Amino acid sequence: MEENKPRITWRNMMPELFSILFTGLGMGGISLWNQKTADIVLSNVVFGVAGVMILGFHLRQAYLEQELAYDNGEHYYRFWLCFLIGLASAFACAFLPVAGWSYMPVFVLLSLFSNMSTGILAASVLLTQSTLLGGDGVTVFFLYFLSGVFAVTLFRHLNETFQIGGRLFLSLLGLLVCQTAGVVLPANERLSMELFVIPGINVIISGILLLGILKLFSALVIFKYREKYLELNDTENAILAEYRKTSRKDYMHSIHTAYFCERIAAKLSLNAEDLKCAGYYHRLVQTNPDILEEQQFPKSVKRILSEYSDKNMSTKSRETVVLMCADAIVNVVQQLIAQNSEQNVNYDAVIDRVFNHFLEENRFGQCDITMREINTMQSIFKEEKLYYDFLR
């Protein structure tokens, strides 16, 4: 397991060092362009560089501890590319009116391609740089900080349903409210529609940028394996068709296991595509483990199948527990039907016996699954009495 843990090499440090250098040159150059005094120039450079260094340390820790969200741990450089784009935008904001800073999309972009804490820290570092270079006060900082954090919270969890309409509306409304409080109301002028022109344009531009970021994120992350899932979960594909010919018994077992995995995943709000795929291939992988790499299985499916195959691993994910229970129930029911083909089987008693056995052996002890979820699984298996006729 130690071999699979991520490590930081000098190559990983290159984008961080480049960002530090770019930050120092940008903060110093723009400060001199704005004819700041030497002490202000030095202060801006120190604050800018220190912020990026702290961000780099935080990101490295999150990477090593495998705390990055989605598949961001596999794409370490992708975050730094997003940060450099944000850094260029932060420098550009120094020459724009405060009401026109589009920082909310930056918060969301950096959070989606790292995790919530890293994204907020990174965007805050950029916002600090813009605030220092623009000579603006704490009100401006909190205006964009609060609206950015609110948007990050709304888009914290995105899945295959990709329901973003309500979140997008609320995030833009939050930005408008913060701009009204931080830009419009403090203006020493009579309240009029003209004061809302730049904030309104900012909201529109932020909305367009946010939609673009979410579309990019969906293509790169959320629906990255859409075609692969369609291929792997098609029971008529070449792999499963060959499996059906060579070992029909194991093939049918996998079909039934995948059915229960998909049912339970929907009930427990787990990834149904991952579990269905794991159900189809869990026995085939044990006899041919190379298939995982040959067919380029999604990483999440590889994790489930690797945990399931490693009998010495006590800590397992919820998905692996579901696969384990579905496999066991199908196996026991098939055996009992084969032994008592002419008799009715008490499925409730069989299911209770399997789960009690798992509890006695503490098979759930170090898994991230609750007793409520275990009871839900039990109930689903008991509800499927008519389905067990297909196992005959």
C-alpha positions in Angstrom: 0.0 0.0 0.0 2.9 2.4 0.7 3.9 2.2 -3.0 0.6 3.6 -4.0 0.8 6.6 -1.8 1.4 9.9 -3.6 4.8 11.6 -3.3 6.0 15.1 -3.9 9.0 15.3 -6.4 10.9 18.2 -7.7 8.7 18.2 -10.8 5.6 18.8 -8.5 7.4 21.8 -7.1 8.0 23.5 -10.4 4.6 25.1 -10.9 4.6 26.2 -7.3 8.1 27.9 -7.7 7.0 29.5 -10.9 3.9 30.9 -9.2 6.0 32.3 -6.4 8.3 34.0 -9.0 5.4 35.3 -11.1 3.8 36.6 -7.9 6.9 38.4 -6.8 7.5 40.0 -10.2 3.9 40.9 -10.6 3.4 42.4 -7.2 6.6 44.4 -7.4 6.1 45.5 -11.0 2.5 46.7 -10.6 3.4 48.5 -7.3 6.2 50.4 -9.1 3.9 51.2 -12.0 1.5 52.7 -9.5 4.4 54.7 -8.1 4.3 53.2 -4.6 7.0 54.0 -2.2 9.8 51.4 -1.6 8.4 50.2 1.7 4.9 49.6 0.1 6.5 47.8 -2.8 8.4 45.5 -0.5 5.4 44.9 1.7 3.2 43.9 -1.3 5.9 41.5 -2.6 6.3 39.9 0.8 2.6 39.5 1.4 2.0 38.1 -2.1 4.9 35.6 -2.0 4.1 34.5 1.5 0.5 33.8 0.5 1.5 31.6 -2.4 4.0 29.7 -0.2 1.4 29.0 2.4 -1.0 27.9 -0.3 1.7 25.6 -1.8 2.3 24.0 1.6 -1.4 23.5 2.2 -1.9 21.9 -1.3 1.0 19.6 -0.8 -0.4 18.4 2.5 -3.8 17.8 1.0 -2.2 15.9 -1.9 -0.1 13.7 0.3 -3.0 12.9 2.6 -5.2 12.2 -0.4 -7.8 14.9 0.7 -8.2 16.5 -2.8 -11.8 16.1 -4.0 -13.0 14.2 -7.1 -10.0 13.1 -9.3 -7.9 16.1 -8.4 -5.2 14.0 -6.8 -4.5 12.5 -10.2 -4.1 15.9 -11.8 -1.8 17.9 -9.5 -0.7 20.3 -12.2 -4.2 21.1 -13.2 -4.8 23.2 -10.1 -1.6 25.2 -10.6 -2.7 26.0 -14.2 -6.0 27.3 -12.8 -4.1 29.3 -10.1 -1.9 30.9 -12.7 -4.9 32.0 -14.7 -6.4 33.4 -11.5 -3.1 35.1 -10.7 -3.1 36.9 -14.1 -6.7 37.9 -13.4 -5.8 39.2 -9.9 -3.1 41.5 -11.4 -5.6 42.7 -14.0 -8.1 43.6 -11.3 -5.6 46.2 -10.0 -6.5 48.3 -13.1 -10.3 47.7 -13.0 -12.9 49.4 -10.9 -13.7 47.5 -7.7 -17.3 46.8 -8.7 -16.0 45.0 -11.8 -13.9 42.3 -10.1 -15.2 38.9 -11.1 -13.9 36.9 -8.1 -16.8 34.6 -7.4 -16.0 32.3 -10.4 -12.3 32.2 -9.3 -13.4 30.9 -5.9 -15.5 28.2 -7.5 -12.9 27.3 -10.1 -10.1 26.8 -7.6 -12.3 24.9 -5.2 -13.6 22.5 -7.8 -10.1 21.6 -9.0 -8.7 21.0 -5.5 -11.0 20.9 -2.5 -13.1 23.4 -0.5 -10.4 24.6 2.0 -7.6 24.8 -0.6 -9.8 26.6 -3.1 -10.9 29.2 -0.6 -7.3 29.7 0.6 -6.1 30.1 -3.0 -8.8 32.5 -4.0 -8.3 34.5 -0.8 -4.5 34.8 -1.6 -5.4 36.2 -5.0 -8.0 38.5 -3.6 -5.5 39.8 -1.1 -3.1 40.6 -3.9 -5.8 42.6 -5.9 -6.8 44.4 -2.7 -3.2 45.4 -1.9 -2.4 46.5 -5.5 -5.7 48.4 -5.9 -5.3 50.2 -2.5 -8.8 49.2 -1.5 -10.0 48.6 2.1 -11.2 45.6 4.1 -14.8 46.2 2.9 -13.9 45.2 -0.7 -12.0 42.1 0.5 -15.0 40.9 2.5 -17.4 41.7 -0.3 -15.8 39.2 -2.6 -14.6 36.8 0.1 -18.2 36.3 1.4 -19.8 36.0 -2.0 -17.0 33.6 -3.1 -17.3 31.4 0.0 -21.1 31.3 -0.4 -20.7 30.1 -4.0 -18.1 27.5 -3.1 -20.5 26.1 -0.4 -23.3 25.9 -3.0 -21.2 24.0 -5.5 -19.3 21.9 -3.0 -20.9 18.6 -4.0 -21.6 18.0 -7.7 -22.6 14.6 -9.1 -24.0 13.0 -12.2 -27.4 14.8 -11.7 -25.5 18.1 -12.2 -28.4 20.2 -10.8 -26.9 23.7 -11.0 -29.8 26.0 -11.8 -30.9 26.9 -8.3 -27.3 27.1 -7.1 -26.3 29.4 -9.9 -29.2 31.8 -9.1 -28.4 31.9 -5.4 -24.7 32.5 -6.0 -25.4 35.4 -8.3 -28.0 36.8 -5.9 -25.4 36.5 -3.1 -22.9 38.4 -5.2 -25.4 41.2 -6.0 -26.3 41.5 -2.3 -22.7 41.8 -1.3 -21.9 44.3 -4.0 -24.9 46.4 -3.0 -23.6 46.4 0.6 -19.9 46.9 -0.2 -20.0 49.2 -3.3 -23.4 50.8 -3.8 -24.5 51.8 -0.3 -21.1 53.2 0.8 -21.1 55.6 -2.3 -21.7 59.1 -1.1 -24.3 59.7 -3.7 -28.1 59.6 -4.0 -29.2 56.0 -4.6 -29.9 55.6 -8.3 -29.8 52.9 -11.0 -26.5 54.2 -12.4 -24.8 52.9 -9.3 -25.9 49.4 -10.2 -24.6 49.4 -13.8 -21.1 48.1 -13.1 -22.3 45.6 -10.3 -25.0 44.4 -12.7 -22.4 43.9 -15.5 -20.2 42.1 -13.0 -23.1 39.7 -12.1 -23.7 38.9 -15.8 -20.0 38.3 -16.5 -19.6 36.2 -13.4 -22.6 34.2 -14.4 -21.2 33.5 -17.9 -17.8 32.6 -16.5 -19.3 30.4 -13.8 -21.4 28.5 -16.5 -18.2 28.0 -18.5 -16.3 26.7 -15.5 -19.1 24.3 -14.6 -19.3 23.0 -18.2 -15.5 22.5 -18.3 -15.7 20.7 -14.9 -18.5 18.5 -16.0 -16.6 17.5 -19.1 -13.2 16.9 -17.4 -14.5 15.3 -14.1 -18.2 14.6 -13.7 -18.8 12.9 -17.0 -15.2 11.9 -17.7 -16.0 8.2 -17.8 -19.6 8.4 -19.2 -18.7 6.5 -22.4 -16.5 4.0 -20.5 -19.4 3.2 -18.1 -21.7 2.7 -21.1 -19.2 0.3 -22.6 -18.4 -1.6 -19.4 -22.0 -1.8 -18.2 -23.3 -3.1 -21.5 -24.0 -6.8 -20.9 -23.5 -7.4 -24.7 -19.9 -6.0 -24.8 -17.1 -8.4 -25.9 -15.8 -9.0 -22.3 -19.1 -10.0 -20.7 -20.1 -11.9 -23.8 -17.0 -14.0 -23.7 -17.4 -14.4 -19.9 -21.0 -15.7 -20.5 -19.6 -18.4 -22.9 -16.7 -19.5 -20.7 -18.4 -19.4 -17.3 -22.2 -18.9 -17.5 -22.7 -19.7 -13.8 -20.3 -17.0 -12.6 -21.6 -14.6 -15.3 -25.2 -15.0 -14.0 -24.0 -14.6 -10.4 -22.4 -11.3 -11.5 -25.5 -10.1 -13.2 -27.6 -10.7 -10.1 -25.0 -9.0 -7.9 -24.9 -6.0 -10.1 -28.7 -5.7 -9.9 -28.6 -5.5 -6.1 -25.6 -3.2 -6.1 -27.5 -0.7 -8.4 -30.7 -0.9 -6.2 -28.8 -0.3 -3.0 -26.7 2.5 -4.5 -29.8 4.4 -5.4 -31.2 4.0 -1.9 -28.0 5.0 -0.1 -27.1 7.8 -2.5 -24.0 6.1 -3.8 -22.6 6.1 -7.3 -24.8 3.5 -9.1 -22.6 3.3 -12.1 -19.5 2.4 -10.0 -21.3 -0.3 -8.0 -23.1 -1.7 -11.0 -19.7 -2.0 -12.8 -18.1 -3.6 -9.8 -20.9 -6.1 -9.5 -20.5 -7.2 -13.1 -16.7 -7.7 -12.9 -15.9 -8.6 -9.3 -15.5 -12.3 -10.0 -13.9 -11.9 -13.4 -11.2 -9.6 -11.9 -10.2 -12.2 -9.4 -9.3 -14.6 -12.2 -7.9 -11.9 -14.5 -6.8 -8.9 -12.5 -5.0 -7.4 -15.5 -8.3 -6.6 -17.1 -8.5 -3.5 -14.8 -5.6 -1.8 -16.6 -6.2 -3.4 -20.0 -9.8 -1.9 -20.2 -8.9 1.3 -18.3 -11.5 0.9 -15.6 -12.5 4.2 -13.8 -10.3 4.7 -10.7 -13.3 4.6 -8.4 -14.3 1.1 -9.7 -10.7 -0.1 -9.4 -10.7 1.0 -5.7 -13.9 -0.9 -5.0 -12.6 -4.1 -6.7 -9.2 -3.8 -5.1 -10.7 -3.5 -1.6 -13.0 -6.3 -2.3 -10.2 -8.6 -3.5 -7.9 -7.7 -0.6 -9.2 -10.0 2.1 -6.6 -8.7 4.6 -7.8 -5.1 4.4 -10.2 -4.5 7.3 -11.1 -0.9 6.4 -13.4 -0.8 3.4 -15.6 1.9 1.8 -19.4 1.8 1.8 -19.3 0.8 -1.8 -17.2 -2.2 -1.1 -19.5 -3.2 1.8 -22.5 -3.1 -0.6 -20.7 -5.3 -3.1 -19.6 -7.7 -0.4 -23.2 -8.0 1.0 -24.8 -8.4 -2.5 -22.2 -11.0 -3.5 -22.8 -13.0 -0.3 -26.6 -12.9 -0.5 -26.7 -14.0 -4.1 -24.2 -16.7 -3.4 -26.1 -18.1 -0.3 -29.5 -17.9 -2.0 -28.2 -19.7 -5.1 -26.7 -22.5 -3.0 -29.9 -23.0 -1.0 -32.1 -23.1 -4.1 -29.7 -25.6 -5.6 -30.0 -27.8 -2.5 -33.8 -27.3 -2.0 -35.0 -26.8 -5.5 -38.5 -28.2 -4.7 -38.9 -26.3 -1.4 -39.7 -22.8 -0.5 -36.8 -20.9 1.0 -37.2 -18.6 4.0 -35.4 -15.6 2.4 -35.9 -13.4 5.5 -34.1 -15.9 7.7 -31.3 -16.4 5.2 -30.7 -12.6 4.9 -30.7 -12.2 8.7 -28.3 -15.0 9.1 -25.8 -13.6 6.6 -25.9 -10.1 8.2 -25.7 -11.5 11.7 -22.6 -13.5 10.6 -21.0 -10.3 9.2 -21.8 -8.5 12.5 -20.4 -11.3 14.6 -17.1 -11.3 12.6 -17.0 -7.5 12.9 -16.9 -7.2 9.1 -18.5 -3.7 9.3 -16.4 -2.6 12.3 -13.9 -0.4 10.4 -16.0 0.5 7.5 -17.5 4.0 6.9 -21.0 2.7 6.9 -23.7 3.2 9.6 -26.0 0.7 11.2 -28.9 2.5 9.6 -27.5 1.9 6.2 -26.8 -1.7 7.0 -30.5 -2.1 8.1 -31.6 -0.4 4.9 -29.6 -2.9 2.8 -31.2 -5.7 4.8 -34.6 -4.3 4.0 -33.9 -4.1 0.3 -32.8 -7.7 0.1 -36.0 -8.8 1.9 -38.1 -6.7 -0.4 -36.8 -8.6 -3.5 -38.3 -12.0 -2.8 -39.9 -12.2 -6.3 -36.5 -11.5 -7.8 -34.9 -14.5 -6.2 -37.0 -16.7 -8.5 -34.6 -15.6 -11.3 -31.7 -17.2 -9.4 -33.2 -20.7 -9.9 
